[in-house]
């Protein structure tokens, strides 16, 4: 999956997810499993969209700290920009 496709799939899952670190991680790992890709292929586009870089705290913790509204806005903007 490309960057944009990964972000769009992640957005769909995250909008419905309970906003706790454990639930966010499980939702994204399940998405990766359903897509048949390594978890990093799902996590890395989110990390880049939220931080602008490829190194950060674990993505589930990063999402939780940024907050649902802010995180979804950043991911939507990144998906539109690609």
PDB file of N, CA, C and O in Angstrom, chain B, residues numbered from 101:
ATOM      1  N   UNK B 101       0.848  -1.192   0.000  1.00  0.00           N
ATOM      2  CA  UNK B 101       0.000   0.000   0.000  1.00  0.00           C
ATOM      3  C   UNK B 101       0.876   1.231   0.000  1.00  0.00           C
ATOM      4  O   UNK B 101       1.894   1.286   0.689  1.00  0.00           O
ATOM      5  N   UNK B 102       0.473   2.214  -0.775  1.00  0.00           N
ATOM      6  CA  UNK B 102       1.195   3.468  -0.829  1.00  0.00           C
ATOM      7  C   UNK B 102       0.913   4.321   0.397  1.00  0.00           C
ATOM      8  O   UNK B 102       0.066   3.990   1.226  1.00  0.00           O
ATOM      9  N   UNK B 103       1.631   5.413   0.491  1.00  0.00           N
ATOM     10  CA  UNK B 103       1.522   6.336   1.623  1.00  0.00           C
ATOM     11  C   UNK B 103       0.090   6.834   1.785  1.00  0.00           C
ATOM     12  O   UNK B 103      -0.477   6.764   2.876  1.00  0.00           O
ATOM     13  N   UNK B 104      -0.496   7.340   0.690  1.00  0.00           N
ATOM     14  CA  UNK B 104      -1.855   7.879   0.754  1.00  0.00           C
ATOM     15  C   UNK B 104      -2.857   6.786   1.117  1.00  0.00           C
ATOM     16  O   UNK B 104      -3.717   6.997   1.972  1.00  0.00           O
ATOM     17  N   UNK B 105      -2.757   5.638   0.487  1.00  0.00           N
ATOM     18  CA  UNK B 105      -3.679   4.535   0.781  1.00  0.00           C
ATOM     19  C   UNK B 105      -3.553   4.095   2.234  1.00  0.00           C
ATOM     20  O   UNK B 105      -4.554   3.792   2.884  1.00  0.00           O
ATOM     21  N   UNK B 106      -2.330   4.060   2.740  1.00  0.00           N
ATOM     22  CA  UNK B 106      -2.114   3.670   4.137  1.00  0.00           C
ATOM     23  C   UNK B 106      -2.752   4.679   5.084  1.00  0.00           C
ATOM     24  O   UNK B 106      -3.378   4.300   6.074  1.00  0.00           O
ATOM     25  N   UNK B 107      -2.591   5.965   4.778  1.00  0.00           N
ATOM     26  CA  UNK B 107      -3.195   6.992   5.630  1.00  0.00           C
ATOM     27  C   UNK B 107      -4.713   6.916   5.589  1.00  0.00           C
ATOM     28  O   UNK B 107      -5.370   7.020   6.625  1.00  0.00           O
ATOM     29  N   UNK B 108      -5.272   6.735   4.398  1.00  0.00           N
ATOM     30  CA  UNK B 108      -6.729   6.673   4.275  1.00  0.00           C
ATOM     31  C   UNK B 108      -7.296   5.469   5.021  1.00  0.00           C
ATOM     32  O   UNK B 108      -8.322   5.581   5.692  1.00  0.00           O
ATOM     33  N   UNK B 109      -6.638   4.327   4.909  1.00  0.00           N
ATOM     34  CA  UNK B 109      -7.093   3.134   5.628  1.00  0.00           C
ATOM     35  C   UNK B 109      -6.965   3.344   7.138  1.00  0.00           C
ATOM     36  O   UNK B 109      -7.843   2.948   7.904  1.00  0.00           O
ATOM     37  N   UNK B 110      -5.874   3.963   7.552  1.00  0.00           N
ATOM     38  CA  UNK B 110      -5.663   4.230   8.974  1.00  0.00           C
ATOM     39  C   UNK B 110      -6.718   5.186   9.509  1.00  0.00           C
ATOM     40  O   UNK B 110      -7.233   4.994  10.611  1.00  0.00           O
ATOM     41  N   UNK B 111      -7.040   6.211   8.737  1.00  0.00           N
ATOM     42  CA  UNK B 111      -8.060   7.170   9.164  1.00  0.00           C
ATOM     43  C   UNK B 111      -9.386   6.476   9.425  1.00  0.00           C
ATOM     44  O   UNK B 111     -10.037   6.732  10.439  1.00  0.00           O
ATOM     45  N   UNK B 112      -9.783   5.605   8.519  1.00  0.00           N
ATOM     46  CA  UNK B 112     -11.061   4.908   8.676  1.00  0.00           C
ATOM     47  C   UNK B 112     -11.080   4.102   9.974  1.00  0.00           C
ATOM     48  O   UNK B 112     -12.083   4.088  10.687  1.00  0.00           O
ATOM     49  N   UNK B 113      -9.978   3.440  10.272  1.00  0.00           N
ATOM     50  CA  UNK B 113      -9.885   2.622  11.483  1.00  0.00           C
ATOM     51  C   UNK B 113      -9.819   3.503  12.732  1.00  0.00           C
ATOM     52  O   UNK B 113     -10.481   3.221  13.730  1.00  0.00           O
ATOM     53  N   UNK B 114      -9.024   4.560  12.674  1.00  0.00           N
ATOM     54  CA  UNK B 114      -8.825   5.405  13.852  1.00  0.00           C
ATOM     55  C   UNK B 114     -10.084   6.174  14.236  1.00  0.00           C
ATOM     56  O   UNK B 114     -10.333   6.400  15.421  1.00  0.00           O
ATOM     57  N   UNK B 115     -10.873   6.574  13.259  1.00  0.00           N
ATOM     58  CA  UNK B 115     -12.103   7.316  13.568  1.00  0.00           C
ATOM     59  C   UNK B 115     -13.033   6.491  14.448  1.00  0.00           C
ATOM     60  O   UNK B 115     -13.755   7.041  15.279  1.00  0.00           O
ATOM     61  N   UNK B 116     -13.019   5.185  14.270  1.00  0.00           N
ATOM     62  CA  UNK B 116     -13.913   4.301  15.022  1.00  0.00           C
ATOM     63  C   UNK B 116     -13.266   3.729  16.283  1.00  0.00           C
ATOM     64  O   UNK B 116     -13.950   3.112  17.100  1.00  0.00           O
ATOM     65  N   UNK B 117     -11.974   3.922  16.450  1.00  0.00           N
ATOM     66  CA  UNK B 117     -11.252   3.284  17.558  1.00  0.00           C
ATOM     67  C   UNK B 117     -11.475   4.007  18.879  1.00  0.00           C
ATOM     68  O   UNK B 117     -11.663   5.222  18.923  1.00  0.00           O
ATOM     69  N   UNK B 118     -11.449   3.233  19.942  1.00  0.00           N
ATOM     70  CA  UNK B 118     -11.404   3.814  21.283  1.00  0.00           C
ATOM     71  C   UNK B 118     -10.045   4.502  21.405  1.00  0.00           C
ATOM     72  O   UNK B 118      -9.031   3.931  21.005  1.00  0.00           O
ATOM     73  N   UNK B 119     -10.011   5.716  21.951  1.00  0.00           N
ATOM     74  CA  UNK B 119      -8.778   6.509  21.949  1.00  0.00           C
ATOM     75  C   UNK B 119      -7.957   6.262  23.212  1.00  0.00           C
ATOM     76  O   UNK B 119      -7.817   7.137  24.066  1.00  0.00           O
ATOM     77  N   UNK B 120      -7.421   5.054  23.304  1.00  0.00           N
ATOM     78  CA  UNK B 120      -6.477   4.704  24.366  1.00  0.00           C
ATOM     79  C   UNK B 120      -5.263   4.098  23.674  1.00  0.00           C
ATOM     80  O   UNK B 120      -5.399   3.536  22.587  1.00  0.00           O
ATOM     81  N   UNK B 121      -4.082   4.198  24.274  1.00  0.00           N
ATOM     82  CA  UNK B 121      -2.903   3.628  23.616  1.00  0.00           C
ATOM     83  C   UNK B 121      -3.070   2.161  23.227  1.00  0.00           C
ATOM     84  O   UNK B 121      -2.694   1.770  22.121  1.00  0.00           O
ATOM     85  N   UNK B 122      -3.625   1.351  24.116  1.00  0.00           N
ATOM     86  CA  UNK B 122      -3.768  -0.080  23.821  1.00  0.00           C
ATOM     87  C   UNK B 122      -4.744  -0.320  22.670  1.00  0.00           C
ATOM     88  O   UNK B 122      -4.472  -1.127  21.781  1.00  0.00           O
ATOM     89  N   UNK B 123      -5.876   0.377  22.685  1.00  0.00           N
ATOM     90  CA  UNK B 123      -6.876   0.186  21.627  1.00  0.00           C
ATOM     91  C   UNK B 123      -6.363   0.698  20.287  1.00  0.00           C
ATOM     92  O   UNK B 123      -6.629   0.090  19.250  1.00  0.00           O
ATOM     93  N   UNK B 124      -5.632   1.805  20.297  1.00  0.00           N
ATOM     94  CA  UNK B 124      -5.078   2.348  19.054  1.00  0.00           C
ATOM     95  C   UNK B 124      -4.070   1.379  18.447  1.00  0.00           C
ATOM     96  O   UNK B 124      -4.087   1.127  17.242  1.00  0.00           O
ATOM     97  N   UNK B 125      -3.196   0.839  19.287  1.00  0.00           N
ATOM     98  CA  UNK B 125      -2.211  -0.113  18.779  1.00  0.00           C
ATOM     99  C   UNK B 125      -2.899  -1.343  18.192  1.00  0.00           C
ATOM    100  O   UNK B 125      -2.537  -1.806  17.110  1.00  0.00           O
ATOM    101  N   UNK B 126      -3.883  -1.866  18.903  1.00  0.00           N
ATOM    102  CA  UNK B 126      -4.580  -3.061  18.424  1.00  0.00           C
ATOM    103  C   UNK B 126      -5.300  -2.782  17.108  1.00  0.00           C
ATOM    104  O   UNK B 126      -5.264  -3.609  16.196  1.00  0.00           O
ATOM    105  N   UNK B 127      -5.949  -1.634  17.001  1.00  0.00           N
ATOM    106  CA  UNK B 127      -6.673  -1.288  15.773  1.00  0.00           C
ATOM    107  C   UNK B 127      -5.718  -1.213  14.586  1.00  0.00           C
ATOM    108  O   UNK B 127      -6.034  -1.713  13.506  1.00  0.00           O
ATOM    109  N   UNK B 128      -4.561  -0.596  14.775  1.00  0.00           N
ATOM    110  CA  UNK B 128      -3.601  -0.449  13.677  1.00  0.00           C
ATOM    111  C   UNK B 128      -2.928  -1.776  13.338  1.00  0.00           C
ATOM    112  O   UNK B 128      -2.672  -2.055  12.167  1.00  0.00           O
ATOM    113  N   UNK B 129      -2.641  -2.586  14.334  1.00  0.00           N
ATOM    114  CA  UNK B 129      -2.050  -3.912  14.058  1.00  0.00           C
ATOM    115  C   UNK B 129      -3.052  -4.805  13.319  1.00  0.00           C
ATOM    116  O   UNK B 129      -2.669  -5.561  12.426  1.00  0.00           O
ATOM    117  N   UNK B 130      -4.321  -4.719  13.687  1.00  0.00           N
ATOM    118  CA  UNK B 130      -5.359  -5.484  12.996  1.00  0.00           C
ATOM    119  C   UNK B 130      -5.480  -5.022  11.553  1.00  0.00           C
ATOM    120  O   UNK B 130      -5.641  -5.841  10.649  1.00  0.00           O
ATOM    121  N   UNK B 131      -5.403  -3.714  11.331  1.00  0.00           N
ATOM    122  CA  UNK B 131      -5.444  -3.176   9.969  1.00  0.00           C
ATOM    123  C   UNK B 131      -4.289  -3.744   9.144  1.00  0.00           C
ATOM    124  O   UNK B 131      -4.493  -4.203   8.020  1.00  0.00           O
ATOM    125  N   UNK B 132      -3.088  -3.715   9.696  1.00  0.00           N
ATOM    126  CA  UNK B 132      -1.919  -4.238   8.978  1.00  0.00           C
ATOM    127  C   UNK B 132      -2.115  -5.713   8.644  1.00  0.00           C
ATOM    128  O   UNK B 132      -1.802  -6.157   7.539  1.00  0.00           O
ATOM    129  N   UNK B 133      -2.632  -6.463   9.606  1.00  0.00           N
ATOM    130  CA  UNK B 133      -2.863  -7.890   9.393  1.00  0.00           C
ATOM    131  C   UNK B 133      -3.875  -8.112   8.261  1.00  0.00           C
ATOM    132  O   UNK B 133      -3.671  -8.970   7.402  1.00  0.00           O
ATOM    133  N   UNK B 134      -4.951  -7.345   8.265  1.00  0.00           N
ATOM    134  CA  UNK B 134      -5.975  -7.480   7.220  1.00  0.00           C
ATOM    135  C   UNK B 134      -5.440  -7.084   5.849  1.00  0.00           C
ATOM    136  O   UNK B 134      -5.855  -7.639   4.831  1.00  0.00           O
ATOM    137  N   UNK B 135      -4.522  -6.127   5.825  1.00  0.00           N
ATOM    138  CA  UNK B 135      -3.924  -5.687   4.558  1.00  0.00           C
ATOM    139  C   UNK B 135      -2.785  -6.603   4.122  1.00  0.00           C
ATOM    140  O   UNK B 135      -2.316  -6.521   2.987  1.00  0.00           O
ATOM    141  N   UNK B 136      -2.342  -7.476   5.027  1.00  0.00           N
ATOM    142  CA  UNK B 136      -1.248  -8.374   4.707  1.00  0.00           C
ATOM    143  C   UNK B 136       0.101  -7.685   4.618  1.00  0.00           C
ATOM    144  O   UNK B 136       0.967  -8.085   3.840  1.00  0.00           O
ATOM    145  N   UNK B 137       0.270  -6.632   5.433  1.00  0.00           N
ATOM    146  CA  UNK B 137       1.535  -5.886   5.434  1.00  0.00           C
ATOM    147  C   UNK B 137       2.108  -5.854   6.851  1.00  0.00           C
ATOM    148  O   UNK B 137       1.398  -6.091   7.828  1.00  0.00           O
ATOM    149  N   UNK B 138       3.387  -5.559   6.941  1.00  0.00           N
ATOM    150  CA  UNK B 138       4.028  -5.388   8.245  1.00  0.00           C
ATOM    151  C   UNK B 138       3.430  -4.166   8.941  1.00  0.00           C
ATOM    152  O   UNK B 138       3.032  -3.205   8.283  1.00  0.00           O
ATOM    153  N   UNK B 139       3.371  -4.205  10.261  1.00  0.00           N
ATOM    154  CA  UNK B 139       2.798  -3.098  11.027  1.00  0.00           C
ATOM    155  C   UNK B 139       3.490  -1.774  10.715  1.00  0.00           C
ATOM    156  O   UNK B 139       2.844  -0.726  10.709  1.00  0.00           O
ATOM    157  N   UNK B 140       4.783  -1.811  10.459  1.00  0.00           N
ATOM    158  CA  UNK B 140       5.513  -0.590  10.135  1.00  0.00           C
ATOM    159  C   UNK B 140       4.981   0.127   8.910  1.00  0.00           C
ATOM    160  O   UNK B 140       5.088   1.349   8.807  1.00  0.00           O
ATOM    161  N   UNK B 141       4.405  -0.628   7.976  1.00  0.00           N
ATOM    162  CA  UNK B 141       3.829  -0.018   6.768  1.00  0.00           C
ATOM    163  C   UNK B 141       2.587   0.797   7.104  1.00  0.00           C
ATOM    164  O   UNK B 141       2.198   1.680   6.339  1.00  0.00           O
ATOM    165  N   UNK B 142       1.969   0.510   8.229  1.00  0.00           N
ATOM    166  CA  UNK B 142       0.825   1.289   8.705  1.00  0.00           C
ATOM    167  C   UNK B 142       1.306   2.391   9.649  1.00  0.00           C
ATOM    168  O   UNK B 142       0.848   3.530   9.562  1.00  0.00           O
ATOM    169  N   UNK B 143       2.224   2.052  10.544  1.00  0.00           N
ATOM    170  CA  UNK B 143       2.683   3.008  11.553  1.00  0.00           C
ATOM    171  C   UNK B 143       3.504   4.155  10.963  1.00  0.00           C
ATOM    172  O   UNK B 143       3.328   5.305  11.365  1.00  0.00           O
ATOM    173  N   UNK B 144       4.388   3.860  10.025  1.00  0.00           N
ATOM    174  CA  UNK B 144       5.325   4.877   9.545  1.00  0.00           C
ATOM    175  C   UNK B 144       4.635   6.065   8.865  1.00  0.00           C
ATOM    176  O   UNK B 144       5.008   7.202   9.153  1.00  0.00           O
ATOM    177  N   UNK B 145       3.656   5.868   7.983  1.00  0.00           N
ATOM    178  CA  UNK B 145       2.980   7.038   7.404  1.00  0.00           C
ATOM    179  C   UNK B 145       2.295   7.904   8.465  1.00  0.00           C
ATOM    180  O   UNK B 145       2.253   9.128   8.333  1.00  0.00           O
ATOM    181  N   UNK B 146       1.764   7.282   9.504  1.00  0.00           N
ATOM    182  CA  UNK B 146       1.146   8.049  10.588  1.00  0.00           C
ATOM    183  C   UNK B 146       2.212   8.854  11.315  1.00  0.00           C
ATOM    184  O   UNK B 146       2.026  10.038  11.595  1.00  0.00           O
ATOM    185  N   UNK B 147       3.323   8.208  11.616  1.00  0.00           N
ATOM    186  CA  UNK B 147       4.431   8.884  12.312  1.00  0.00           C
ATOM    187  C   UNK B 147       4.904  10.096  11.513  1.00  0.00           C
ATOM    188  O   UNK B 147       5.093  11.176  12.073  1.00  0.00           O
ATOM    189  N   UNK B 148       5.093   9.920  10.219  1.00  0.00           N
ATOM    190  CA  UNK B 148       5.560  11.015   9.362  1.00  0.00           C
ATOM    191  C   UNK B 148       4.529  12.138   9.325  1.00  0.00           C
ATOM    192  O   UNK B 148       4.888  13.313   9.409  1.00  0.00           O
ATOM    193  N   UNK B 149       3.250  11.786   9.200  1.00  0.00           N
ATOM    194  CA  UNK B 149       2.195  12.802   9.143  1.00  0.00           C
ATOM    195  C   UNK B 149       2.105  13.601  10.440  1.00  0.00           C
ATOM    196  O   UNK B 149       1.840  14.803  10.407  1.00  0.00           O
ATOM    197  N   UNK B 150       2.323  12.954  11.570  1.00  0.00           N
ATOM    198  CA  UNK B 150       2.189  13.635  12.858  1.00  0.00           C
ATOM    199  C   UNK B 150       3.434  14.400  13.271  1.00  0.00           C
ATOM    200  O   UNK B 150       3.331  15.445  13.913  1.00  0.00           O
ATOM    201  N   UNK B 151       4.616  13.891  12.912  1.00  0.00           N
ATOM    202  CA  UNK B 151       5.851  14.505  13.418  1.00  0.00           C
ATOM    203  C   UNK B 151       6.731  15.112  12.340  1.00  0.00           C
ATOM    204  O   UNK B 151       7.605  15.927  12.633  1.00  0.00           O
ATOM    205  N   UNK B 152       6.504  14.718  11.093  1.00  0.00           N
ATOM    206  CA  UNK B 152       7.377  15.181  10.019  1.00  0.00           C
ATOM    207  C   UNK B 152       8.669  14.386   9.936  1.00  0.00           C
ATOM    208  O   UNK B 152       9.530  14.692   9.112  1.00  0.00           O
ATOM    209  N   UNK B 153       8.816  13.379  10.770  1.00  0.00           N
ATOM    210  CA  UNK B 153      10.037  12.581  10.774  1.00  0.00           C
ATOM    211  C   UNK B 153       9.735  11.100  10.855  1.00  0.00           C
ATOM    212  O   UNK B 153       8.578  10.688  10.932  1.00  0.00           O
ATOM    213  N   UNK B 154      10.792  10.309  10.836  1.00  0.00           N
ATOM    214  CA  UNK B 154      10.623   8.858  10.832  1.00  0.00           C
ATOM    215  C   UNK B 154      10.938   8.216  12.178  1.00  0.00           C
ATOM    216  O   UNK B 154      10.879   6.994  12.311  1.00  0.00           O
ATOM    217  N   UNK B 155      11.272   9.032  13.175  1.00  0.00           N
ATOM    218  CA  UNK B 155      11.584   8.509  14.504  1.00  0.00           C
ATOM    219  C   UNK B 155      10.712   9.244  15.519  1.00  0.00           C
ATOM    220  O   UNK B 155      10.647  10.473  15.508  1.00  0.00           O
ATOM    221  N   UNK B 156      10.052   8.504  16.384  1.00  0.00           N
ATOM    222  CA  UNK B 156       9.220   9.116  17.424  1.00  0.00           C
ATOM    223  C   UNK B 156       8.924   8.074  18.493  1.00  0.00           C
ATOM    224  O   UNK B 156       9.405   6.942  18.444  1.00  0.00           O
ATOM    225  N   UNK B 157       8.125   8.492  19.448  1.00  0.00           N
ATOM    226  CA  UNK B 157       7.579   7.561  20.421  1.00  0.00           C
ATOM    227  C   UNK B 157       6.766   6.521  19.647  1.00  0.00           C
ATOM    228  O   UNK B 157       6.513   6.703  18.456  1.00  0.00           O
ATOM    229  N   UNK B 158       6.358   5.446  20.298  1.00  0.00           N
ATOM    230  CA  UNK B 158       5.465   4.503  19.619  1.00  0.00           C
ATOM    231  C   UNK B 158       4.232   5.235  19.074  1.00  0.00           C
ATOM    232  O   UNK B 158       3.698   6.130  19.730  1.00  0.00           O
ATOM    233  N   UNK B 159       3.791   4.859  17.895  1.00  0.00           N
ATOM    234  CA  UNK B 159       2.716   5.573  17.207  1.00  0.00           C
ATOM    235  C   UNK B 159       1.438   5.622  18.037  1.00  0.00           C
ATOM    236  O   UNK B 159       0.759   6.648  18.060  1.00  0.00           O
ATOM    237  N   UNK B 160       1.102   4.532  18.717  1.00  0.00           N
ATOM    238  CA  UNK B 160      -0.128   4.544  19.509  1.00  0.00           C
ATOM    239  C   UNK B 160      -0.054   5.577  20.631  1.00  0.00           C
ATOM    240  O   UNK B 160      -1.052   6.233  20.930  1.00  0.00           O
ATOM    241  N   UNK B 161       1.108   5.731  21.251  1.00  0.00           N
ATOM    242  CA  UNK B 161       1.276   6.731  22.304  1.00  0.00           C
ATOM    243  C   UNK B 161       1.268   8.138  21.717  1.00  0.00           C
ATOM    244  O   UNK B 161       0.699   9.058  22.305  1.00  0.00           O
ATOM    245  N   UNK B 162       1.893   8.301  20.569  1.00  0.00           N
ATOM    246  CA  UNK B 162       1.915   9.591  19.890  1.00  0.00           C
ATOM    247  C   UNK B 162       0.492  10.039  19.551  1.00  0.00           C
ATOM    248  O   UNK B 162       0.123  11.185  19.811  1.00  0.00           O
ATOM    249  N   UNK B 163      -0.299   9.147  18.978  1.00  0.00           N
ATOM    250  CA  UNK B 163      -1.693   9.463  18.655  1.00  0.00           C
ATOM    251  C   UNK B 163      -2.460   9.872  19.907  1.00  0.00           C
ATOM    252  O   UNK B 163      -3.197  10.858  19.896  1.00  0.00           O
ATOM    253  N   UNK B 164      -2.284   9.121  20.971  1.00  0.00           N
ATOM    254  CA  UNK B 164      -2.996   9.391  22.219  1.00  0.00           C
ATOM    255  C   UNK B 164      -2.643  10.770  22.767  1.00  0.00           C
ATOM    256  O   UNK B 164      -3.528  11.518  23.184  1.00  0.00           O
ATOM    257  N   UNK B 165      -1.365  11.107  22.770  1.00  0.00           N
ATOM    258  CA  UNK B 165      -0.917  12.389  23.322  1.00  0.00           C
ATOM    259  C   UNK B 165      -1.389  13.557  22.457  1.00  0.00           C
ATOM    260  O   UNK B 165      -1.809  14.588  22.982  1.00  0.00           O
ATOM    261  N   UNK B 166      -1.323  13.400  21.142  1.00  0.00           N
ATOM    262  CA  UNK B 166      -1.770  14.470  20.240  1.00  0.00           C
ATOM    263  C   UNK B 166      -3.277  14.687  20.400  1.00  0.00           C
ATOM    264  O   UNK B 166      -3.756  15.814  20.280  1.00  0.00           O
ATOM    265  N   UNK B 167      -4.013  13.630  20.667  1.00  0.00           N
ATOM    266  CA  UNK B 167      -5.462  13.727  20.821  1.00  0.00           C
ATOM    267  C   UNK B 167      -6.171  13.373  19.529  1.00  0.00           C
ATOM    268  O   UNK B 167      -5.632  13.553  18.437  1.00  0.00           O
ATOM    269  N   UNK B 168      -7.384  12.868  19.667  1.00  0.00           N
ATOM    270  CA  UNK B 168      -8.116  12.356  18.508  1.00  0.00           C
ATOM    271  C   UNK B 168      -8.356  13.440  17.461  1.00  0.00           C
ATOM    272  O   UNK B 168      -8.041  13.247  16.287  1.00  0.00           O
ATOM    273  N   UNK B 169      -8.908  14.570  17.875  1.00  0.00           N
ATOM    274  CA  UNK B 169      -9.241  15.616  16.910  1.00  0.00           C
ATOM    275  C   UNK B 169      -8.001  16.112  16.171  1.00  0.00           C
ATOM    276  O   UNK B 169      -8.001  16.204  14.943  1.00  0.00           O
ATOM    277  N   UNK B 170      -6.958  16.426  16.909  1.00  0.00           N
ATOM    278  CA  UNK B 170      -5.736  16.929  16.290  1.00  0.00           C
ATOM    279  C   UNK B 170      -5.064  15.905  15.400  1.00  0.00           C
ATOM    280  O   UNK B 170      -4.589  16.236  14.313  1.00  0.00           O
ATOM    281  N   UNK B 171      -5.022  14.663  15.856  1.00  0.00           N
ATOM    282  CA  UNK B 171      -4.381  13.608  15.072  1.00  0.00           C
ATOM    283  C   UNK B 171      -5.132  13.361  13.774  1.00  0.00           C
ATOM    284  O   UNK B 171      -4.516  13.252  12.714  1.00  0.00           O
ATOM    285  N   UNK B 172      -6.458  13.272  13.844  1.00  0.00           N
ATOM    286  CA  UNK B 172      -7.235  13.019  12.629  1.00  0.00           C
ATOM    287  C   UNK B 172      -7.092  14.167  11.637  1.00  0.00           C
ATOM    288  O   UNK B 172      -7.006  13.934  10.431  1.00  0.00           O
ATOM    289  N   UNK B 173      -7.067  15.407  12.132  1.00  0.00           N
ATOM    290  CA  UNK B 173      -6.881  16.563  11.235  1.00  0.00           C
ATOM    291  C   UNK B 173      -5.539  16.481  10.519  1.00  0.00           C
ATOM    292  O   UNK B 173      -5.466  16.716   9.313  1.00  0.00           O
ATOM    293  N   UNK B 174      -4.488  16.154  11.240  1.00  0.00           N
ATOM    294  CA  UNK B 174      -3.154  16.061  10.628  1.00  0.00           C
ATOM    295  C   UNK B 174      -3.091  14.929   9.613  1.00  0.00           C
ATOM    296  O   UNK B 174      -2.504  15.083   8.542  1.00  0.00           O
ATOM    297  N   UNK B 175      -3.695  13.795   9.947  1.00  0.00           N
ATOM    298  CA  UNK B 175      -3.680  12.661   9.017  1.00  0.00           C
ATOM    299  C   UNK B 175      -4.496  12.968   7.763  1.00  0.00           C
ATOM    300  O   UNK B 175      -4.091  12.609   6.657  1.00  0.00           O
ATOM    301  N   UNK B 176      -5.638  13.628   7.928  1.00  0.00           N
ATOM    302  CA  UNK B 176      -6.456  13.999   6.769  1.00  0.00           C
ATOM    303  C   UNK B 176      -5.697  14.972   5.877  1.00  0.00           C
ATOM    304  O   UNK B 176      -5.714  14.837   4.653  1.00  0.00           O
ATOM    305  N   UNK B 177      -5.030  15.952   6.481  1.00  0.00           N
ATOM    306  CA  UNK B 177      -4.254  16.921   5.701  1.00  0.00           C
ATOM    307  C   UNK B 177      -3.124  16.227   4.951  1.00  0.00           C
ATOM    308  O   UNK B 177      -2.864  16.542   3.790  1.00  0.00           O
ATOM    309  N   UNK B 178      -2.456  15.293   5.602  1.00  0.00           N
ATOM    310  CA  UNK B 178      -1.360  14.570   4.952  1.00  0.00           C
ATOM    311  C   UNK B 178      -1.880  13.712   3.804  1.00  0.00           C
ATOM    312  O   UNK B 178      -1.233  13.624   2.760  1.00  0.00           O
ATOM    313  N   UNK B 179      -3.026  13.085   3.980  1.00  0.00           N
ATOM    314  CA  UNK B 179      -3.600  12.253   2.913  1.00  0.00           C
ATOM    315  C   UNK B 179      -3.988  13.114   1.714  1.00  0.00           C
ATOM    316  O   UNK B 179      -3.803  12.702   0.569  1.00  0.00           O
ATOM    317  N   UNK B 180      -4.525  14.307   1.970  1.00  0.00           N
ATOM    318  CA  UNK B 180      -4.898  15.218   0.872  1.00  0.00           C
ATOM    319  C   UNK B 180      -3.671  15.736   0.134  1.00  0.00           C
ATOM    320  O   UNK B 180      -3.715  15.959  -1.076  1.00  0.00           O
ATOM    321  N   UNK B 181      -2.583  15.927   0.862  1.00  0.00           N
ATOM    322  CA  UNK B 181      -1.380  16.533   0.281  1.00  0.00           C
ATOM    323  C   UNK B 181      -0.585  15.567  -0.589  1.00  0.00           C
ATOM    324  O   UNK B 181       0.307  15.993  -1.323  1.00  0.00           O
ATOM    325  N   UNK B 182      -0.893  14.276  -0.519  1.00  0.00           N
ATOM    326  CA  UNK B 182      -0.096  13.306  -1.277  1.00  0.00           C
ATOM    327  C   UNK B 182      -0.720  13.007  -2.618  1.00  0.00           C
ATOM    328  O   UNK B 182      -0.180  12.210  -3.386  1.00  0.00           O
TER     329      UNK B 182
END
